[in-house]
Amino acid sequence: MTSSVDTQVDIRELVSHPTFGPAEVEAIRRAICDNHLNFISLRDSVVELEQDSGLSPANRTKLGVLQYLIGKFKIAESTLSSADGGAMALFYAARCSLELGDYATAIGKYEMAKKSGYDGDRCMLGVAEAHRYLGNITGAMGILDNMFGPIEQTADYLCQRAATVSAIGGNLPEVIALYERAVATDFNHAGALFGLALENDRQGNDDEALNLYERAANTFPTGLGALLNLGVFYEDNNQYDKAQICYRKILDAHPDHKQALLYMKDASASGNILYDEETQRRNDRLAQILNQPVTNFELSVRSRNCLAKMGIDTIGDLTRTSEAELLSSKNFGETSLYEIREILSSKGLSLGQFANERKSTEPPIDTSHMSPDEQALLDRPIADLNLSVRARKCMVRLGINTIGELIRKTGDDMLECKNFGVTSLNEVREKLGTLGLKMRGD
């Protein structure tokens, strides 16, 4: 495991080193991981360099690399374009292009950096990552399969391989094992921690995911994904002040980041609402009771069959159904009604108690215009859409498990869900659009 470094490392000394290169960059990264206060020194050093109008091409390379490290990718790209044109300038120009989403350009710059003498394995890892983001998963895996030697034991390689295996799908144990090996190699590897957090998040392991997102957010450089997802977790736990800190870190480097701006607005508004924790705990307990399936209780066969025919699956469904409605069902008599009353009474509830909250039945989907392949999409799990954390959590709250269930919903239905805003709605619509599907009413 990578050991921590001395918290007293002089960042300014590292920045001013006459032979500034990969070793100095790694020393800065470790120093800030060990003590985040060192980030202030780095940021101050960047400001001083930016104010120097007489920078040499070599020092412009240094400035561009440091701007990249603090997340100023667009500015760093511009600085590096007028630097010394050496291997390091080309490598970090490629990193900037990757972060800005220009993956094809990143590949070209990585290849130029390799030809100019930058570490070939590091360049090829970058090329593989860019191919993966372009959707060329086979090409990315081919590059990784052709890399041999010490690079295979590095956290960077293990992380890239894990992400690529994850993109292929179907081998979660290998993905987890690769990410865990990467973290064992480098305790502060941002990419591996984020990847491991994301996989746990997808599996519903919220406690472990939160722990890993927090660790990823404390690394350096911190990925935007880790900060966004951690902010959403904090919002779900009503820790709006912590959520705002996550979004603020993003906006410090990316003032126009649309998602962070919207999430910050939501978190700021929610954080100003007086929050009654005891009321919330009561509501949470009630929600757990209402979500209990009726099959959990001892019922006669007749009662069970009648409820199934009426589409009553949970205790909550019973509280939204009146006695008259139950008795109107064929074969449902006073004996069955007595059974239901006893069950609800034991929970402090009654028939029809929440009848006013009953939602209208969603209309069936017209599949007559769909091909067999399109109809098959409707049974696919929501997980296949690869939604963001915020959107995925809304699906859980609404009990949406398949794509077919999702397209029965309207946009307004989705916007009623806590922490689900226009950005998440647009994301859902975009994902459905790639499959040729739309939500009801769109």
MARGURO-325680 format. One record per residue: y, x, z of N, C-alpha, C in turn. Coordinates in steps of 0.05 Angstrom, whole numbers, plus 5000, padded with zeros to 4 digits. Layout:
BEGIN
YXZYXZYXZ;...
END
This chain:
BEGIN
497650175000500050005000502550185000;504550094985507050244984508350245012;509050475022510250485049513250435047;514350345069517250285070518750545071;521350535065523050775065524950765088;526350985092528251005114530550815109;531250655129533350465126536050605124;536250865130538751005129539251145102;537651075081538051185055540951145046;542151355035544951335026544951244997;545550984992545550874965547551024948;549951074959552051204943551051484934;549551614951548551884943546551854920;544851654922542951604900544451534874;546451374876547951294852549351534839;550351714856551951944846550152184838;547452144841545652374835546052464807;546352734802546952834775544752784755;542252744764540152694745539052414749;540752214749540051934754537951844734;535651754745533451674727531551474742;529151444731527251244743526751294773;526651554781526051604809528251504827;530751534818533051424834533051124834;532350994812532250704811530150604830;527850724831525650644849526550684878;527850904884528850954911530850744920;532550654902534550444908533050184913;531150124896529649874900528249864927;526950084934525450084960527450074984;529650214981531650215003532649935008;533249784987534249514991532149325001;529649354992527349195002527149245032;527449495041527149565069529549465086;531849465074534249385089536249265069;536448995069538048865048541048925051;541849035074544649115076545349335056;543349485047543849695027544849575001;544249314997545249184972548249184970;549549154994552449154994553549424984;552249644992553049904983552649934953;550449824943549949834914552049674899;552649434908554649274895557349404895;558149524917560649674919560749904899;558450044897558350274878558650174849;557549944843557849834816560749774811;562149654830564949584827566649834821;566050054836567550304833567050414805;564550404795564050514769565350344747;565350074751566649904732569649954729;570850054751573750094751574450364739;572450534733572950794721573050774691;575450794680575750764651574951004635;574251224648573551464634570651544636;568851344638566051404641564851534617;563251744621561751874600559551684590;558451734566556151564557553851564577;553351794589551151804609551651634633;554151644642554951474665555051174658;555551124632555450844624552450744625;550650924619547850844622547250784651;548150954669547750914697548950644706;551450594697552750344705551150104694;550250114669548749894657546149844673;544850054681542350014696542949884723;545049974737545749864763546649564760;548149504738548849224733546449054729;544449164715541949024712540648964739;540649174757539249144783540548924800;543148884798544448684814544548414800;543248394776542948134763545048064743;546848254736548848194716547848274688;545848124678544448194654546148204629;547848004626549547994602551548224602;552748274625554748494626553248764623;550848784635549349034632548549084603;547848874589547148894561549449014545;551848914550554249014536554849304543;554549374569555049644578553049834565;550549764564548449944553548749974523;549949774510550249804480552150024473;553950104492555850324486555250564504;552750584513551950814530550951044512;549251224524548551464510546251424489;545151184488543051134469540351264475;540051374499537651504507535451314514;533151424523530751264529531251074552;532651164572533150984595534950754588;537050814572538950604563537450394546;535650484529534150304512532150134528;530850264548528950114565530349894580;532649944592533949734608535449534590;536149624566537149424547534949224540;532449324538530249144533529748954557;530049064581529748894605531948674605;534348744597536448544596535848324576;534948404552534248214531532048024541;530048134556527947974566528947764586;530647854604531747674624533547464612;534847524589536547334576535047154556;532447194555530747014538530547094509;531547334502531347424474528947614472;526547494471524147644473523547814449;524147714425523647884401525248134402;527848104409529548344411528548534433;527548424455526548594476524148764466;522448644451520148794440521049034423;523048984406524049204389525349424406;526749354427528049554444526049704461;523949574470521849714484520549924466;520049844442518750034423520550264417;523150214415525050434411525150614435;525050494459525150654484522650834486;520350734477517850884478518051124459;519151074435519451294415521451504425;523351414441525351604451524451754476;521951694485520851854507520551724534;521351464536520951324561517951284565;517151254591514351214598513051004580;511151094563509950914543508450674555;507050724578505650504590507550294601;509850374612511750184623512950024600;513450154577514550014554512549814544;509949884542507949694532507449464551;507749504577507649284596509949084590;512249194584514549014576514048864551;512849004531512148874505510148644510;508148704527506148494533507448254547;509248304565510648084579512247924559;513648054541515247904521513447734503;511247844494509347694478508347444493;507847474519506947244535509047034535;511547104539513646914540514046774513;513446924491513646804465511246614458;509346604476506946434472504646574458;504946834453502846994440501047104462;499546934475497847024498495747214489;494547164465492447344455493547624450;495847634438497147894434497748044459;498747894480499348014505496848124518;494747974518492248064531491048304515;491348304489490448524473491748784480;494448774485495849014494494849104521;494548924539493549004566490749114565;489049004548486249094546486149384535;488149464520488249724508489749934524;490349864549491750054567489650164587;489550424589487550554606488850764624;487450834645488251044663489750954687;491451114699492751054724494450794723;495550724699497150484697495650244706;493050234702491450004709491349944739;492050144755491950104784494750044795;496750024778499449974788499949674792;501849624810502449334816503649204791;505149354775506349234751504149144731;502149314727500049244708498449004719;497649014745496048804757497548534756;500148544760501748304759501848184731;502348354711502348264683499648144675;497548274683494848174676494347904689;495147874715494747624729496347404715;498847454707500447254694499247174667;498047364653496947314627494347154630;492647224649490147074654490946784662;493046754678493946494686494846324662;496146454643497146314619494746224602;492646384602490246304587488946064600;488846064627487845834642484845854647;483945704668481145674673479845884691;481446074701480146284718481946344741;482446144758484246174781483346394800;480746414807479946634825480746914816;480546954790481347224779484347254781;485847044775488747064777489647134806;488546994825489147044853488347324861;486047414853485047674860486847894849;487747864824489548054812492248064826;493347834832495947834846495647954874;493447894887493048014914492748314913;491448414892491248704889493948824884;495648684868498348784863499948804888;499848604905501348594930500248804949;497548854949496449064966497349334957;497949364931498849624920501849664926;503349444924506249454930506949204945;507249224971507849004989510248844981;512148984968514748854960514948804930;512748764917512848714888513748424883;516148394873517348134869515647954851;514848054828513347904809510647804819;509247984833506547904844506847704866;508847744884509247544905509947274894;511747274874512447014862510046884848;508547044833506146934820504146814839;503746954861501846864882502946614895;505546604900506746364912506446124893;506946174867506845954848503945844846;501946014846499245914845498545754870;499345844893498845694918500445424917;502845434906504445194904503044984887;501945074864500544894846498044774859;496844924877494444824891495044654915;497644624921498444464944498244604971;498044874970497945034995500845095003;502244885013505144915017505945125037;504545155059505245345080505045635069;502845685055502445955044504446005021;504945805005506945834983509645894994;510445745015513145795027513346075038;511346165052511346445062511646645040;510246605018510346794996512946784981;514046534977516746514965518846654982;518646635008520546765026520347065023;517847165022517547455018518647544991;518047384970519047454943522147454942;523347264957526247244957527547484972;526047614989527047845004526548104991;525348104967524848354952527348414935;527148634921529348714903528248864879;529248794855530948564848529348304851;530748094861529447834866529447674841;527247544834527047374810528447114815;529647004794531046744797529046524804;526646534793524646324798523946304828;523746534841523146534870525346394886;527846454879530146344893530346044888;529945954863530045674857527945514871;525445614869523145474882523445464912;524345694924524645704953526845504961;528945494946531145304952530045014953;528344944934527244674933525444624957;523944834965522244804989523944755013;526144895016527944865039529144575039;529844485015530944205013528944005023;526444045014524243855023523843855053;524544085065524344105094527044045108;528943945092531543865102533144105114;532544345104533944585112536044645090;537944475088539844485065541644735066;542144845090543745085092542245325080;539645335085538045555073537745525043;537545275034537345225005539845314991;542145265004544645344992544945644990;543845795009543846085008542346184984;540046054978538346134955539946094929;541145854927542645794902545145964900;546346034922548746204922548046484912;545746584919544846854910544646854879;543646634868543446614839546246604826;547946434838550646394826552446634829;551946804849553447044852553147224827;550747224816550247394792550547234766;549946964768549946794744551646544750;554346574749556046354757555646094741;554546114717554245884699551345784698;549645874716546845784716546745484722;545945334701546045034703544344924726;541845014727540044904748541144974776;541945224780542945294806545445144814;547245094794549644944799548944654808;547044524794546344254801544944244828;543144434832541644434858543544494881;545444664877547444724897549044474904;549844324884551344084888549643884904;547143854897545343664911545043754940;544444014944543944114971546444094989;548744144977551244124992551743835001;551243644982551743364989549743265010;547243345007545243265027545743385054;546643635053547143785079549343665095;551043495083553243375098552543105110;550043015105549142755116547942795143;548842635163547642645190544742565188;543042735199540242695195538842645222;537642415224536242335249533342425247;532642645260529942755258527842565269;528542435291526542255303525942025285;528041915272527641695252525841795229;526442045220524842145198521842185206;521442275231518642305240517242035241;518641835250517441565251516841465222;518741515205518241435177515941585164;515641835171513441995160510741885171;510641815197508241715208507541445195;509541275191509141015178508141055149;509241255135508441305107505541385106;504641555126501841635127500041395131;500841215148499140975153499040805128;501340755116501440585093499840695069;499540955068498041075046495041095050;494141005074491241015079489740815062;487640895048486040705031484740495049;484440255038483140045053480140105056;479140275039476240355041475640515065;477840615079477340775104476540595127;476740325124476240145146473739975141;472539895163470139735161470739455153;470039385129470539115118467939005108;467738735108465338615096465438665066;463038645053462838675024464638485010;464738235020466438025007469338105007;470338185031473138265033473738505015;471938695015472338935000472538874970;470738704960470638624932473238474924;474038294942476438134936478938314934;479238504952481538674952481538844926;479138944919478839104895479738944870;478938694868479638524846482638474844;483938474868486838424869488438674865;487138904863488539154860489839254885;488739174908489839254934488239494943;489539734943488139984949488840094976;491240044986492140175010493039975031;493440075055494639905077497439815068;498839985054501539905045501439675026;499339675008499039444990498739185005;497139195027496738955044499338855056;501039045065503538955078505538845058;504938885032506638765011505338514999;503238425012501738185002501737975024;502337725016502437505035499637385041;499437235063496937105069496236905047;498136765037497736565016496536694991;497536934984496537064960493637144964;492937244988490137314993488337074992;489236855004487536615005487236484978;489036554960488936434933486836574916;485836804925483836954910481036824915;479536804893476936684895475136824915;473736684931471836784951473136914975;475836904976477137025000477836795019;476436795042476836575061478036655087;478036485107479236525133477836765148;475236795144473837015157474937285147;475137305121476237555109479137595118;480637385119483437395128483637505156;481837405174481837495202481237795203;479337895186478738185186481238345180;482738255159485038405150487238395172;487638165184489638145205489038345228;486438365236485638545258486238835251;485638915226486139195218489139255219;490739075207493639125207494839115235;493938935251494938915279494439165295;492139295290491439545304493339765296;494739735274496739935264499639845269;499939615283502539515288503939395264;502239305245503239195220502238905216;503338775195502438495190502538445160;501038245151501038175123503838085114;504638165090507238085080509638215092;509238395111511438525126513438655107;512438785086514138925067514038805039;513638535039513438395013515938434996;518238465008520638494993520938764979;519138954987519239214974517339244951;515839024945513839044924515139084897;514139264882515239324856513739164835;515139094814513938944792511739114779;509638984770507439124757508439254732;507739514728508539654704506939554681;508239514658506839404634504839604624;502639504611500739684600501939844577;500740074571501740244549500640144523;502340114503501440034476500440294462;497840314459496740554446495840504418;496540274407495640204380496640394359;499040504364500240684344499440974348;497741034368497041304375494441384362;494241634354491741744344489841784367;487241814362485341874384486142114401;487142324388488042564403490342494421;492242334411494542264428493742084452;491841904447490841734468489441904490;488042114481486642294500488542434518;491042484508493042614525493642454550;493342194549494242024571492542074596;490042164593488342214616488542494627;490242664614490542934623492142944649;491543124667492943134693495843224689;497543144707500343224707500743524707;498843664720498943954722499144084695;498043954674498044074647500844094635;502743954647505543974637506944214647;505844354667507044604679509944544687;510344344703513044264712514044454733;516644454737517844614759517044494786;517544644807516744564834518044294841;520644264835522044024842520843774828;520443804802519243574787516443514796;514943724801512143694809511943544836;513643614855513643484881514343184878;516143114859516742834855514242684845;512742814828510242684818508442614842;508242804861506542754884507642514900;510242514905511442294921510942014908;511042014881510741764867507841694861;506041874869503241814864502441834835;503841994819503242014791501342254787;499042194777496942394774496342464745;496842284726496242334698498642294681;498542404657500742374638501042074630;498841924629499041644623500541494644;500141564670501641434691504641504690;505241754681508041834679509541684658;508341644634509841514613510141214617;508841104639509340824646512040804661;513041024671515541024687517941044669;520140934679522740964665524241194678;526341274664528041484676529241404702;530041144704531141044730529041054752;526540994746524441014766524341294777;524441494760524241774769526641854785;529041764777531441844791531641734819;530041534825530041424852528641614872;527141804862525641984879527442204891;527042264917528642464931528542734917;530942854914531243124902530543134873;530242904860529642904831532142814817;533342994802535842934788535642934758;537942934745538042924715536743174703;537043414716535843654705532843624705;531643524726528743494727527843274707;529443064704528742854685528742964657;530743124650530843244623528443424619;527643574640525343744638522843584632;522443364646520043194642520143084613;522442984604522642884577522043094556;522943334561522443554542519443624541;518243634564515343694565513743484550;514443224555513043014542513543024512;516043094504516743114476515043304461;514343534474512643724460509843614454;509143404468506543274463506843024445;509342964437509842734421509942474437;510442494463510442254480513242204492;513641964501516241884514515641714538;517541714557517341534580518141254571;517341054587517940774581521040734581;521940614560524840564557526340774542;525141014537526441224522526241174492;
END
